């Protein structure tokens, strides 16, 4: 099982699992980082969890504080008597389970899943167009373009079916084979 923040993460992680040929892992939307503890508790109580799950991971966005995000997830695991990995992007054996934590976009970087999406297009003409549009909009007095706004602009430029990263990833409009997503691929390969 992989616990993620929302539906975009579900769609992206499921797509990457398919790329890896892993078809026996459920990806569960916990409804945002603030609901992780409660929804993780609910999953643990489900009859199928103890019976069927042998490894699980929690993937969260770093936002502005990658260390804080990592410690928040470690705290949820400790609260439920699981050992927690001591480093981001790793797994540890905890009783009958293999437990992993990944904080996106990876390493000590602050940010979000959307940062990996933007990274996948670094150095491309479409990314240059998005950056030019962001600068022009800011000069015109519009709200500054953060990662989420830039990713929406890039999705529009790619003619994605809707302005949701997960759906665009599923549709193939996003370069899901980009090395930018290797941090996720490498981590998910550790589930088995």
C-alpha positions, -999 to 999 in steps of 0.1 A, spaced: 0 0 0 11 36 -7 -5 64 12 -5 97 -6 -20 132 -1 -45 134 -28 -60 122 -61 -33 137 -83 -7 117 -63 -29 86 -66 -30 89 -104 7 96 -108 18 69 -84 -5 43 -100 9 53 -135 45 48 -123 36 15 -106 22 3 -140 54 15 -157 74 -7 -132 51 -37 -137 39 -36 -101 2 -44 -100 -3 -56 -64 -1 -23 -46 -30 -2 -36 -26 36 -36 -47 53 -10 -56 90 -9 -55 102 28 -71 135 20 -42 158 26 -12 159 49 -33 171 78 -56 141 76 -28 115 74 -29 104 110 -67 98 111 -69 81 77 -38 60 83 -55 48 115 -86 39 95 -66 19 70 -48 0 97 -82 -10 112 -95 -23 79 -97 -62 78 -76 -64 46 -47 -44 59 -33 -69 84 -42 -98 62 -28 -86 29 -3 -58 34 34 -67 39 50 -34 28 37 1 28 49 36 21 38 71 29 46 98 3 41 134 12 50 168 -3 78 187 15 60 220 11 85 245 25 99 222 52 112 188 40 126 179 74 93 188 91 73 167 66 96 138 72 93 141 110 55 145 108 53 111 89 78 95 113 56 107 142 24 91 127 43 58 123 56 60 159 22 67 172 10 34 156 41 15 170 59 12 137 96 17 133 103 45 108 131 49 83 158 73 95 163 88 60 140 100 33 134 76 4 142 45 24 125 15 39 129 -3 73 116 -36 86 91 -30 113 76 -63 127 58 -80 99 60 -49 76 84 -31 54 78 6 59 90 35 37 88 73 36 93 95 6 91 133 8 87 150 -26 103 164 -46 131 144 -29 163 150 -10 164 181 11 144 202 -14 112 220 -4 84 217 -28 58 194 -43 51 166 -67 45 194 -92 82 204 -90 91 170 -105 67 177 -133 83 211 -140 117 195 -138 107 170 -165 104 199 -189 135 219 -179 154 232 -209 124 227 -233 108 254 -254 74 248 -236 90 254 -202 106 286 -215 72 297 -227 57 290 -192 85 310 -175 81 339 -199 43 339 -193 49 338 -155 73 368 -156 49 387 -180 20 381 -157 39 392 -126 50 424 -144 14 430 -153 5 429 -116 -10 394 -115 -4 371 -85 31 357 -85 34 323 -101 44 296 -76 50 259 -85 13 251 -86 5 280 -110 35 271 -132 24 235 -134 -12 245 -144 3 268 -171 24 239 -184 -5 216 -184 -25 241 -205 5 244 -229 7 206 -232 -30 205 -241 -37 182 -211 -73 169 -209 -78 189 -177 -57 210 -154 -49 181 -130 -14 167 -130 -26 132 -122 -51 130 -151 -25 145 -175 0 119 -163 -26 91 -169 -34 104 -204 2 104 -215 4 141 -220 31 143 -194 66 128 -200 63 101 -173 95 85 -185 115 116 -176 144 111 -152 128 138 -131 105 110 -118 133 86 -110 131 95 -73 96 81 -73 104 51 -95 135 41 -74 115 44 -42 85 24 -54 108 -4 -66 117 -8 -29 82 -18 -20 87 -54 -30 
